[in-house]
Amino acid sequence: MRRTTSVAAVLALVASCFGYRPVILMHGILSDAASMLPLAGHIQKAHPGTKILNIDLYEDLDSVINPMMTQVKGVADKVRPFMAAAPDGVNMIGFSQGAILLRTLLEYMPDHNVRTYIALSGPQGGQYGDTEYLQFLFPDFTKEHIYEIFYTTEGQEYISVANYWKDPHHMEYYEEYDMYLPFFNNASS
């Protein structure tokens, strides 16, 4: 009986050493960490005990009025201690703008220890088109004219979505003004 208890204790110790890899979650534009709670719940149900960092930065309107590089740097500061506590690495899941933010974070942080990165609906190649949030933020503009704001120095400095807006009808302005997406997509010098 005592031997069985010892074996069970050793197996429990071994299992705890080989637990699930921690997960970092990042919400999308005009959203918040609470929107990722259902996903966190599914992860916990499937993999009990998984440590989860649900990033609560750049929520709601802050996700729009902070340029992407500001967000990348802020998120890097937030995830570094979490990554440092996980020497075997972490997994990352980002939704929408959070997906492109986390992907560029991988390039920005040479010291990351991400093992798996999952993008859910991320505009990795840029965005072009009328969306509900663009109509909410810029009701007087359509996709055909929003470049007049997004492809300016001010647009790039103050509007996150302008950093990954890719208007196929105005590529000359995209190439001239966008300092974020072309750089991280290795499309600029």
ABEGO torsion letter per residue (X at the ends): XAAAAAAAAAAAAAAAAABBBBBBBBBBBGBBAAAAAAAAAAAAAABBGBBBBBBABGBEAAAAABBAAAAAAAAAAAAAAAAAABAAEBBBBBBEAAAAAAAAAAAABAABABABBBBBGBBAAEBBEBBAAAAAABAABBAAAAAAAABBAAAAAABAAAAABBBAAAAAAAAAABAAAAAAAGABX
